[in-house]
Amino acid sequence: MLRPTAISVNALDDSRILVEFDSGERKIMDVKPYIKGEWYGKLADPSYFKTERANGYTVEWKDGQDLCPDELYYCSTPIQK
């Protein structure tokens, strides 16, 4: 079975994102552990963090930072309905 892919994303407070997958699942991912170094460090700026978008596969930001699709799905927390 293929892993679901991201179809929408919304930036939340405290460096978290709410992701909706093509399976209908909604999950929250804490991006804080990835915000290191010069490249991903840009995500520490709240206004830049809000440039997120789902590209039909994973989540990416304005300058090209992205998350591994497997980590995005498997390391995020499901939202209880």
Beta strands, then each sheet from edge to edge (+ up, - down):
strand 1: 6-12
strand 2: 16-21
strand 3: 26-30
strand 4: 53-54
strand 5: 59-60
strand 6: 77-78
sheet 1: 1+ 2- 3+ 6-
sheet 2: 4+ 5-
end
